[in-house]
Amino acid sequence: MSREARHIEAFLEMLSAERGAAANTIDAYRRDLQDFGAFLHRRGLSLGAAAAADISAYVKAASDAGLKPASRARRLSAVRQLYKFLVAEGHVASDPVHGHTGPKKERALPRTLNVAEVDRLIAAAARRADTAEGRERARAVRLHCLMEMLYATGMRVSELVSLPRNVLAGDDRVLTIKGKGGRERLVPLNAAARTALDRYLGLGAAGDDGMAATVATKWLFPSKSAQGHLTRQRFGQDLKVLAEDAGLDPARVSPHVLRHAFASHLLDRGADLRSVQQLLGHADISTTEIYTHVLEERLKRLVEEHHPLAKKD
């Protein structure tokens, strides 16, 4: 391993150990920093020899390659944090990123589904659970349970599929979720989600359709994957098939889209931004502010419906 690669790995280890960064976050940083390292290598430079002009050249090269502003900003942020670490550790004498400002991010509105579309998805999942037979029935009941729980809680898909079985201990109306950075939060389960969960657990308790494994492992949604639980990729694939059953474009449907639907529908019906932040497990309210367009639309409707000057004869 080269000296540059060792420095990058040391930085990534710090992110994991000291900041509790998730594995997916670490992987994203690694890809961005390896790209930066390759750029310096092509210019015959080491991390310590890079100057401000080289950072500007890197940002320009990313722009010329067609990267979107958000991607360029993310890469520059990764490089900036790497150099702060290297300076603090005494590996480089100065920070060449200092003074550089990244491109302004275009904050795209999250893709989502309306209430009727979510209802169609859940109804399609319920039909499958009612009509499937054998092992397919077990998978259908599990998918229906996952759908109800995801829309009821707004959990990240990684949080949902990796739920430990002991999350069911205590009050069955709420779950204690461990999210990013090891932070815990409470999420409520509505009646529909509890009913679907009871049905799923009932299969395992009865040893029905090969579901006895659900009581034999520590996972709520066990599988034969390397992780021991259902993977988010598998859930995503099942969701695409379900979208077709529901007459929706599969390209518009994903677990993350359902998380956005959960947040958007809550805000549209009067929930405040801070409450939605807590339910989603966002560490910073600024992350939740991508949904302010929902609040703006709600305020427009309020004015149009109730302000006397907005009414026309």
LOPASE-241720 format. One line per field, with one value per atom (N, C-alpha, C): x, y, z; residue number from 1; residue in one letter. Coordinates in steps of 0.2 Angstrom, whole numbers. Example, Ala and Ser with C-alpha at 12.3 -4.5 7.8 and 13.67 -1.06 7.14 Angstrom:
# LOPASE-241720
X = [66;62;66;64;68;64];
Y = [-28;-22;-16;-11;-5;0];
Z = [39;39;39;35;36;39];
lofi = [1;1;1;2;2;2];
lumdo = [A;A;A;S;S;S];
END
This chain:
# LOPASE-241720
X = [4;0;4;3;7;6;10;10;3;1;-5;-11;-11;-17;-17;-11;-11;-14;-13;-15;-23;-25;-33;-36;-33;-36;-36;-31;-30;-36;-37;-43;-50;-51;-57;-58;-52;-53;-55;-52;-54;-62;-64;-72;-76;-74;-77;-77;-71;-70;-72;-71;-72;-79;-81;-87;-93;-91;-97;-100;-96;-98;-101;-106;-109;-104;-105;-101;-102;-108;-110;-106;-106;-103;-95;-92;-85;-84;-88;-87;-87;-92;-92;-86;-84;-78;-72;-71;-66;-66;-71;-72;-70;-72;-71;-63;-60;-53;-49;-51;-47;-47;-52;-52;-48;-48;-43;-36;-34;-28;-25;-30;-28;-27;-30;-29;-22;-21;-14;-8;-10;-5;-3;-8;-8;-4;-4;0;7;8;15;16;10;10;8;11;8;3;0;-5;-1;5;9;11;12;14;9;3;-3;-3;-5;-6;-13;-14;-21;-23;-18;-20;-22;-19;-20;-28;-30;-37;-41;-40;-44;-44;-39;-39;-43;-43;-47;-54;-56;-63;-65;-61;-63;-63;-58;-58;-65;-67;-74;-79;-79;-84;-84;-78;-77;-80;-79;-81;-89;-92;-100;-103;-99;-102;-106;-112;-117;-114;-116;-114;-113;-119;-119;-113;-112;-106;-100;-99;-92;-92;-97;-97;-95;-98;-97;-89;-86;-79;-75;-76;-72;-73;-79;-79;-75;-75;-71;-64;-61;-54;-53;-57;-56;-55;-60;-59;-53;-51;-45;-39;-38;-33;-33;-39;-39;-36;-38;-35;-28;-25;-18;-14;-17;-13;-13;-19;-19;-15;-14;-9;-2;-1;6;9;5;7;8;5;6;7;11;12;7;3;-2;-8;-14;-20;-21;-20;-21;-29;-33;-40;-43;-39;-41;-43;-49;-51;-55;-55;-59;-67;-71;-78;-81;-85;-87;-93;-95;-101;-107;-112;-118;-122;-124;-128;-135;-137;-144;-148;-152;-156;-162;-162;-168;-173;-179;-185;-185;-186;-186;-192;-190;-195;-200;-206;-211;-217;-222;-228;-234;-239;-245;-248;-253;-256;-260;-263;-267;-262;-256;-251;-248;-247;-245;-250;-256;-262;-262;-261;-261;-256;-250;-244;-246;-248;-250;-256;-261;-266;-264;-259;-256;-252;-249;-245;-250;-255;-260;-263;-265;-268;-263;-257;-252;-252;-252;-251;-258;-263;-269;-270;-267;-268;-262;-256;-250;-250;-247;-247;-240;-239;-232;-227;-221;-216;-217;-220;-222;-226;-231;-235;-231;-226;-222;-218;-216;-212;-217;-223;-228;-231;-231;-233;-228;-221;-216;-216;-217;-217;-222;-228;-234;-232;-229;-226;-221;-216;-211;-214;-219;-222;-226;-230;-234;-229;-224;-219;-215;-213;-209;-213;-220;-224;-226;-227;-229;-224;-217;-212;-207;-206;-202;-194;-193;-187;-182;-176;-171;-172;-171;-172;-167;-161;-155;-157;-161;-163;-169;-173;-179;-177;-173;-171;-166;-163;-158;-161;-167;-170;-169;-166;-165;-172;-173;-179;-181;-176;-177;-180;-181;-184;-191;-194;-201;-202;-197;-198;-201;-206;-209;-215;-216;-223;-223;-228;-228;-231;-232;-235;-229;-223;-217;-211;-206;-200;-194;-189;-183;-178;-176;-172;-165;-160;-153;-151;-151;-149;-142;-141;-134;-131;-124;-120;-122;-126;-128;-133;-136;-141;-148;-151;-157;-163;-169;-175;-181;-186;-193;-197;-200;-204;-211;-216;-223;-225;-229;-232;-239;-242;-249;-253;-259;-263;-262;-262;-261;-254;-249;-242;-242;-245;-245;-248;-254;-258;-253;-250;-246;-240;-237;-232;-234;-240;-242;-243;-246;-247;-241;-236;-229;-226;-226;-223;-227;-234;-238;-236;-233;-231;-225;-220;-214;-216;-221;-223;-226;-230;-233;-229;-223;-218;-221;-225;-229;-224;-224;-221;-214;-211;-203;-201;-206;-204;-202;-201;-199;-192;-188;-182;-182;-188;-189;-188;-189;-189;-182;-178;-172;-166;-166;-161;-162;-157;-158;-161;-162;-165;-173;-176;-183;-185;-180;-181;-175;-175;-169;-169;-163;-162;-156;-154;-148;-142;-143;-138;-132;-126;-120;-121;-126;-127;-132;-135;-140;-147;-148;-155;-156;-162;-164;-160;-158;-154;-159;-156;-160;-161;-156;-156;-162;-163;-168;-175;-175;-182;-183;-178;-179;-182;-179;-181;-188;-190;-197;-202;-200;-204;-205;-200;-201;-206;-206;-211;-218;-218;-225;-227;-223;-225;-229;-226;-229;-236;-237;-243;-248;-246;-250;-251;-248;-249;-246;-240;-236;-229;-226;-219;-214;-211;-206;-200;-199;-193;-195;-201;-203;-203;-203;-204;-197;-196;-190;-191;-188;-189;-188;-183;-181;-187;-190;-196;-202;-203;-208;-206;-200;-198;-199;-198;-200;-207;-211;-218;-221;-218;-220;-219;-213;-212;-216;-217;-221;-228;-231;-238;-239;-235;-236;-236;-231;-231;-237;-239;-245;-251;-251;-257;-256;-251;-251;-245;-241;-235;-230;-226;-221;-215;-210;-204;-199;-199;-195;-197;-204;-206;-204;-205;-203;-196;-192;-184;-183;-186;-185;-187;-193;-195;-191;-188;-184;-177;-175;-168;-163;-165;-160;-156;-150;-146;-147;-148;-148;-155;-158;-164;-163;-157;-156;-157;-156;-157;-165;-169;-176;-179;-176;-178;-179;-177;-179;-186;-190;-197;-201;-197;-201;-206;-204;-209;-216;-216;-223;-226;-223;-225;-228;-224;-225;-232;-233;-239;-245;-244;-249;-251;-246;-248;-252;-250;-253;-261;-262;-269;-273;-269;-273;-275;-271;-272;-278;-277;-282;-289;-289;-296;-299;-294;-297;-296;-292;-291;-297;-300;-306;-304;-298;-296;-295;-294;-292;-299;-304;-311;-313;-316;-319;-326;-330;-337;-338];
Y = [-6;0;6;11;17;22;26;31;35;37;41;37;30;26;25;24;23;30;35;42;42;40;39;34;28;23;26;29;32;37;41;46;42;37;33;30;27;24;29;35;40;42;42;43;38;32;26;26;27;26;32;38;44;47;47;50;45;39;34;33;35;35;28;28;21;18;12;8;11;13;16;23;27;33;32;28;26;24;20;18;24;28;34;39;40;44;40;34;30;31;31;31;39;44;50;52;49;51;47;41;37;41;44;47;53;57;63;60;55;52;50;47;46;52;57;64;66;66;69;64;58;53;55;56;58;64;69;75;74;68;67;70;71;74;69;71;67;72;69;73;79;78;84;89;87;92;96;94;97;105;109;116;118;124;127;126;128;127;120;115;108;107;109;108;111;118;121;117;114;110;103;101;95;96;102;104;105;108;110;103;98;92;88;89;85;89;95;99;97;97;95;88;84;77;76;82;81;80;80;79;85;83;88;92;98;102;98;95;91;86;83;78;81;87;90;93;96;98;93;87;81;79;79;77;82;89;94;93;92;91;86;80;74;76;80;82;87;91;96;93;88;85;80;77;74;78;84;88;91;92;95;89;83;77;77;77;77;82;88;94;93;91;90;84;79;73;75;81;82;79;76;73;77;83;88;95;99;106;111;111;116;113;116;114;117;114;117;119;116;117;123;126;132;137;140;146;144;137;135;134;137;136;131;127;122;125;122;124;123;128;128;122;118;112;114;110;111;106;109;105;102;96;94;91;92;90;82;79;72;69;63;59;56;56;54;51;48;45;49;49;52;47;49;44;39;40;35;30;32;27;23;26;21;16;19;14;8;10;5;-1;2;-3;-7;-4;-8;-13;-11;-15;-21;-20;-25;-30;-28;-32;-36;-33;-37;-43;-41;-46;-52;-51;-56;-60;-57;-61;-65;-63;-67;-73;-72;-77;-82;-80;-84;-90;-95;-102;-104;-109;-112;-106;-107;-103;-96;-95;-89;-85;-89;-85;-82;-86;-83;-76;-77;-71;-65;-67;-61;-58;-62;-60;-55;-57;-53;-47;-47;-41;-36;-38;-34;-31;-35;-32;-27;-28;-23;-16;-17;-11;-7;-11;-7;-4;-7;-4;2;1;6;13;12;18;21;16;19;22;21;23;28;27;31;29;23;21;21;21;20;12;11;4;-1;2;-2;-3;2;1;-4;-4;-9;-16;-18;-25;-28;-23;-26;-25;-25;-24;-31;-30;-36;-38;-45;-47;-44;-43;-40;-33;-30;-23;-24;-30;-31;-31;-31;-31;-25;-25;-19;-17;-11;-8;-10;-13;-15;-9;-4;2;6;5;9;4;6;3;7;5;8;7;12;11;13;10;12;14;21;23;25;30;32;35;33;35;32;27;24;27;33;36;32;32;29;34;31;35;31;33;30;31;26;27;23;26;23;18;13;8;9;10;11;4;4;-2;-7;-4;-8;-11;-8;-11;-16;-15;-20;-26;-25;-31;-35;-32;-35;-39;-35;-38;-45;-44;-50;-56;-54;-60;-63;-59;-61;-66;-63;-67;-73;-73;-79;-85;-83;-89;-92;-88;-91;-95;-92;-96;-103;-103;-109;-114;-112;-116;-116;-112;-112;-110;-113;-111;-110;-114;-113;-107;-104;-97;-98;-104;-105;-102;-101;-97;-91;-88;-81;-81;-86;-87;-90;-92;-95;-91;-85;-80;-74;-70;-63;-58;-59;-54;-55;-49;-50;-52;-50;-53;-57;-63;-67;-69;-70;-73;-77;-80;-84;-79;-73;-68;-69;-66;-65;-62;-57;-53;-57;-62;-65;-63;-57;-54;-52;-50;-48;-42;-42;-37;-31;-25;-20;-20;-24;-25;-30;-35;-40;-36;-32;-29;-24;-21;-16;-20;-26;-30;-32;-34;-36;-30;-24;-18;-16;-17;-16;-21;-27;-32;-30;-28;-26;-19;-15;-9;-11;-16;-18;-21;-25;-27;-22;-16;-11;-6;-7;-3;3;3;9;8;13;13;11;5;3;8;11;16;22;23;28;25;19;16;13;15;12;13;9;10;17;21;28;32;31;35;34;28;27;31;32;36;43;45;52;53;48;49;49;45;46;53;56;63;68;67;72;72;66;65;68;67;69;77;80;87;90;87;89;89;85;84;88;92;97;95;90;89;94;96;101;98;102;100;97;99;96;89;88;81;76;79;74;73;78;77;71;71;66;59;59;53;50;54;52;50;53;51;56;62;67;70;70;73;81;84;91;93;98;100;102;104;106;101;94;89;88;89;88;94;100;105;104;99;97;97;96;95;101;107;113;115;112;114;111;106;103;108;111;116;122;124;130;129;123;121;121;119;119;126;130;137;141;139;142;140;134;131;135;135;138;146;149;156;156;152;152;150;145;143;147;151;155;162;165;172;175;180;183;186;189;192;187;181;176;173;174;172;176;173;177;176;181;180;176];
Z = [0;0;0;-4;-5;1;2;8;7;1;0;2;0;2;9;13;20;23;21;24;23;17;16;21;21;26;33;35;42;43;38;39;39;35;35;42;44;51;56;56;61;60;54;53;56;55;58;66;68;76;80;77;81;80;73;71;70;71;70;63;58;51;49;45;43;38;37;31;25;23;16;16;21;21;20;23;23;15;12;6;1;2;-2;-2;4;5;2;2;-1;-8;-11;-19;-21;-17;-19;-18;-12;-11;-16;-17;-22;-29;-31;-37;-37;-31;-30;-30;-27;-27;-34;-38;-45;-49;-48;-51;-49;-43;-41;-44;-44;-47;-54;-58;-65;-66;-61;-61;-58;-56;-53;-46;-42;-36;-30;-24;-18;-15;-9;-6;-3;0;3;-2;-8;-13;-17;-16;-19;-17;-22;-20;-22;-20;-21;-28;-33;-40;-42;-39;-40;-38;-33;-30;-35;-38;-43;-49;-51;-57;-56;-50;-49;-49;-46;-47;-54;-58;-65;-69;-67;-71;-70;-63;-62;-66;-66;-70;-77;-80;-87;-89;-84;-84;-84;-83;-83;-76;-70;-64;-62;-59;-57;-51;-50;-44;-37;-36;-30;-29;-34;-34;-33;-37;-36;-29;-26;-20;-15;-16;-11;-12;-18;-18;-15;-16;-13;-5;-3;4;7;4;6;6;1;0;6;7;12;19;21;27;28;22;22;24;21;22;29;32;39;44;42;46;45;39;38;41;41;44;52;55;62;64;60;62;60;57;55;49;45;39;33;33;28;32;28;32;31;26;25;21;21;18;12;6;0;-2;2;0;4;8;12;7;8;4;-2;-4;-9;-7;-12;-11;-16;-14;-19;-23;-28;-32;-28;-29;-26;-27;-22;-24;-26;-31;-33;-29;-25;-20;-24;-27;-30;-25;-27;-23;-23;-17;-17;-21;-25;-28;-23;-24;-20;-23;-19;-22;-18;-22;-18;-14;-10;-5;-9;-14;-18;-21;-23;-26;-20;-14;-9;-7;-7;-5;-10;-17;-22;-21;-19;-17;-11;-6;0;-1;-5;-7;-11;-16;-20;-16;-11;-6;-2;0;4;0;-6;-11;-12;-13;-13;-7;-1;5;6;3;4;-1;-7;-12;-13;-11;-13;-8;-11;-7;-6;-1;0;2;0;2;-1;-7;-9;-5;-1;4;9;12;17;14;8;6;5;3;1;8;13;20;23;21;24;20;13;9;12;13;15;22;27;33;32;28;26;24;19;16;22;26;31;36;38;43;40;34;31;30;28;27;34;39;45;49;48;52;48;41;38;39;41;43;36;37;31;30;24;22;25;26;30;37;40;47;47;42;42;42;36;35;40;44;49;56;57;64;67;74;78;80;82;84;91;95;102;101;95;95;97;97;98;106;110;117;119;124;127;123;123;120;113;111;103;99;102;98;96;98;96;96;91;91;92;95;97;91;87;81;82;80;81;74;73;66;65;60;59;65;65;71;77;77;83;87;84;88;88;94;95;94;92;92;92;94;94;88;85;80;81;80;82;76;78;73;73;68;67;68;68;69;63;57;51;51;53;53;59;64;70;67;64;61;56;52;47;50;55;59;63;66;69;65;59;54;52;50;49;54;60;66;67;66;66;62;56;52;55;58;61;67;71;77;76;70;69;64;63;59;52;50;43;37;32;26;27;31;32;36;39;42;50;52;59;60;55;55;58;58;61;68;72;79;81;76;78;77;74;73;77;77;81;76;70;65;65;64;63;56;51;44;42;44;43;35;33;26;26;20;19;17;17;15;19;17;21;28;27;34;38;36;40;40;37;37;29;28;22;19;13;11;8;8;5;-2;-6;-13;-14;-10;-12;-10;-5;-4;-10;-12;-18;-24;-25;-31;-30;-24;-23;-24;-22;-22;-29;-34;-41;-44;-42;-45;-42;-36;-33;-36;-38;-42;-48;-52;-58;-56;-51;-49;-48;-45;-43;-49;-55;-60;-60;-57;-56;-60;-62;-65;-60;-61;-56;-55;-60;-60;-54;-53;-48;-41;-40;-34;-31;-25;-21;-14;-9;-2;0;-3;-1;-3;-9;-11;-6;-3;2;8;10;16;14;8;6;7;4;5;12;16;23;26;25;27;24;17;13;16;16;18;25;30;37;37;33;33;29;24;21;25;30;35;41;42;47;52;51;56;55;60;60;58;55;52;58;64;69;71;71;73;67;61;56;56;58;58;63;69;74;72;68;66;60;56;51;54;59;62;59;57;54;60;60;65;65;59;58;54;57;54;46;45;38;33;35;31;29;34;34;30;29;25;18;15;8;7;13;12;13;14;15;9;3;-2;-1;3;5;10;15;19;15;10;6;2;0;-4;1;7;12;14;15;17;11;5;-1;-1;0;1;6;12;18;16;13;11;6;1;-5;-2;3;6;11;15;21;21;16;16;12;15;12;5;5;-2;-7;-5;-10;-13;-10;-13;-18;-23;-29;-29;-32;-33;-39];
lofi = [1;1;1;2;2;2;3;3;3;4;4;4;5;5;5;6;6;6;7;7;7;8;8;8;9;9;9;10;10;10;11;11;11;12;12;12;13;13;13;14;14;14;15;15;15;16;16;16;17;17;17;18;18;18;19;19;19;20;20;20;21;21;21;22;22;22;23;23;23;24;24;24;25;25;25;26;26;26;27;27;27;28;28;28;29;29;29;30;30;30;31;31;31;32;32;32;33;33;33;34;34;34;35;35;35;36;36;36;37;37;37;38;38;38;39;39;39;40;40;40;41;41;41;42;42;42;43;43;43;44;44;44;45;45;45;46;46;46;47;47;47;48;48;48;49;49;49;50;50;50;51;51;51;52;52;52;53;53;53;54;54;54;55;55;55;56;56;56;57;57;57;58;58;58;59;59;59;60;60;60;61;61;61;62;62;62;63;63;63;64;64;64;65;65;65;66;66;66;67;67;67;68;68;68;69;69;69;70;70;70;71;71;71;72;72;72;73;73;73;74;74;74;75;75;75;76;76;76;77;77;77;78;78;78;79;79;79;80;80;80;81;81;81;82;82;82;83;83;83;84;84;84;85;85;85;86;86;86;87;87;87;88;88;88;89;89;89;90;90;90;91;91;91;92;92;92;93;93;93;94;94;94;95;95;95;96;96;96;97;97;97;98;98;98;99;99;99;100;100;100;101;101;101;102;102;102;103;103;103;104;104;104;105;105;105;106;106;106;107;107;107;108;108;108;109;109;109;110;110;110;111;111;111;112;112;112;113;113;113;114;114;114;115;115;115;116;116;116;117;117;117;118;118;118;119;119;119;120;120;120;121;121;121;122;122;122;123;123;123;124;124;124;125;125;125;126;126;126;127;127;127;128;128;128;129;129;129;130;130;130;131;131;131;132;132;132;133;133;133;134;134;134;135;135;135;136;136;136;137;137;137;138;138;138;139;139;139;140;140;140;141;141;141;142;142;142;143;143;143;144;144;144;145;145;145;146;146;146;147;147;147;148;148;148;149;149;149;150;150;150;151;151;151;152;152;152;153;153;153;154;154;154;155;155;155;156;156;156;157;157;157;158;158;158;159;159;159;160;160;160;161;161;161;162;162;162;163;163;163;164;164;164;165;165;165;166;166;166;167;167;167;168;168;168;169;169;169;170;170;170;171;171;171;172;172;172;173;173;173;174;174;174;175;175;175;176;176;176;177;177;177;178;178;178;179;179;179;180;180;180;181;181;181;182;182;182;183;183;183;184;184;184;185;185;185;186;186;186;187;187;187;188;188;188;189;189;189;190;190;190;191;191;191;192;192;192;193;193;193;194;194;194;195;195;195;196;196;196;197;197;197;198;198;198;199;199;199;200;200;200;201;201;201;202;202;202;203;203;203;204;204;204;205;205;205;206;206;206;207;207;207;208;208;208;209;209;209;210;210;210;211;211;211;212;212;212;213;213;213;214;214;214;215;215;215;216;216;216;217;217;217;218;218;218;219;219;219;220;220;220;221;221;221;222;222;222;223;223;223;224;224;224;225;225;225;226;226;226;227;227;227;228;228;228;229;229;229;230;230;230;231;231;231;232;232;232;233;233;233;234;234;234;235;235;235;236;236;236;237;237;237;238;238;238;239;239;239;240;240;240;241;241;241;242;242;242;243;243;243;244;244;244;245;245;245;246;246;246;247;247;247;248;248;248;249;249;249;250;250;250;251;251;251;252;252;252;253;253;253;254;254;254;255;255;255;256;256;256;257;257;257;258;258;258;259;259;259;260;260;260;261;261;261;262;262;262;263;263;263;264;264;264;265;265;265;266;266;266;267;267;267;268;268;268;269;269;269;270;270;270;271;271;271;272;272;272;273;273;273;274;274;274;275;275;275;276;276;276;277;277;277;278;278;278;279;279;279;280;280;280;281;281;281;282;282;282;283;283;283;284;284;284;285;285;285;286;286;286;287;287;287;288;288;288;289;289;289;290;290;290;291;291;291;292;292;292;293;293;293;294;294;294;295;295;295;296;296;296;297;297;297;298;298;298;299;299;299;300;300;300;301;301;301;302;302;302;303;303;303;304;304;304;305;305;305;306;306;306;307;307;307;308;308;308;309;309;309;310;310;310;311;311;311;312;312;312;313;313;313];
lumdo = [M;M;M;S;S;S;R;R;R;E;E;E;A;A;A;R;R;R;H;H;H;I;I;I;E;E;E;A;A;A;F;F;F;L;L;L;E;E;E;M;M;M;L;L;L;S;S;S;A;A;A;E;E;E;R;R;R;G;G;G;A;A;A;A;A;A;A;A;A;N;N;N;T;T;T;I;I;I;D;D;D;A;A;A;Y;Y;Y;R;R;R;R;R;R;D;D;D;L;L;L;Q;Q;Q;D;D;D;F;F;F;G;G;G;A;A;A;F;F;F;L;L;L;H;H;H;R;R;R;R;R;R;G;G;G;L;L;L;S;S;S;L;L;L;G;G;G;A;A;A;A;A;A;A;A;A;A;A;A;A;A;A;D;D;D;I;I;I;S;S;S;A;A;A;Y;Y;Y;V;V;V;K;K;K;A;A;A;A;A;A;S;S;S;D;D;D;A;A;A;G;G;G;L;L;L;K;K;K;P;P;P;A;A;A;S;S;S;R;R;R;A;A;A;R;R;R;R;R;R;L;L;L;S;S;S;A;A;A;V;V;V;R;R;R;Q;Q;Q;L;L;L;Y;Y;Y;K;K;K;F;F;F;L;L;L;V;V;V;A;A;A;E;E;E;G;G;G;H;H;H;V;V;V;A;A;A;S;S;S;D;D;D;P;P;P;V;V;V;H;H;H;G;G;G;H;H;H;T;T;T;G;G;G;P;P;P;K;K;K;K;K;K;E;E;E;R;R;R;A;A;A;L;L;L;P;P;P;R;R;R;T;T;T;L;L;L;N;N;N;V;V;V;A;A;A;E;E;E;V;V;V;D;D;D;R;R;R;L;L;L;I;I;I;A;A;A;A;A;A;A;A;A;A;A;A;R;R;R;R;R;R;A;A;A;D;D;D;T;T;T;A;A;A;E;E;E;G;G;G;R;R;R;E;E;E;R;R;R;A;A;A;R;R;R;A;A;A;V;V;V;R;R;R;L;L;L;H;H;H;C;C;C;L;L;L;M;M;M;E;E;E;M;M;M;L;L;L;Y;Y;Y;A;A;A;T;T;T;G;G;G;M;M;M;R;R;R;V;V;V;S;S;S;E;E;E;L;L;L;V;V;V;S;S;S;L;L;L;P;P;P;R;R;R;N;N;N;V;V;V;L;L;L;A;A;A;G;G;G;D;D;D;D;D;D;R;R;R;V;V;V;L;L;L;T;T;T;I;I;I;K;K;K;G;G;G;K;K;K;G;G;G;G;G;G;R;R;R;E;E;E;R;R;R;L;L;L;V;V;V;P;P;P;L;L;L;N;N;N;A;A;A;A;A;A;A;A;A;R;R;R;T;T;T;A;A;A;L;L;L;D;D;D;R;R;R;Y;Y;Y;L;L;L;G;G;G;L;L;L;G;G;G;A;A;A;A;A;A;G;G;G;D;D;D;D;D;D;G;G;G;M;M;M;A;A;A;A;A;A;T;T;T;V;V;V;A;A;A;T;T;T;K;K;K;W;W;W;L;L;L;F;F;F;P;P;P;S;S;S;K;K;K;S;S;S;A;A;A;Q;Q;Q;G;G;G;H;H;H;L;L;L;T;T;T;R;R;R;Q;Q;Q;R;R;R;F;F;F;G;G;G;Q;Q;Q;D;D;D;L;L;L;K;K;K;V;V;V;L;L;L;A;A;A;E;E;E;D;D;D;A;A;A;G;G;G;L;L;L;D;D;D;P;P;P;A;A;A;R;R;R;V;V;V;S;S;S;P;P;P;H;H;H;V;V;V;L;L;L;R;R;R;H;H;H;A;A;A;F;F;F;A;A;A;S;S;S;H;H;H;L;L;L;L;L;L;D;D;D;R;R;R;G;G;G;A;A;A;D;D;D;L;L;L;R;R;R;S;S;S;V;V;V;Q;Q;Q;Q;Q;Q;L;L;L;L;L;L;G;G;G;H;H;H;A;A;A;D;D;D;I;I;I;S;S;S;T;T;T;T;T;T;E;E;E;I;I;I;Y;Y;Y;T;T;T;H;H;H;V;V;V;L;L;L;E;E;E;E;E;E;R;R;R;L;L;L;K;K;K;R;R;R;L;L;L;V;V;V;E;E;E;E;E;E;H;H;H;H;H;H;P;P;P;L;L;L;A;A;A;K;K;K;K;K;K;D;D;D];
END
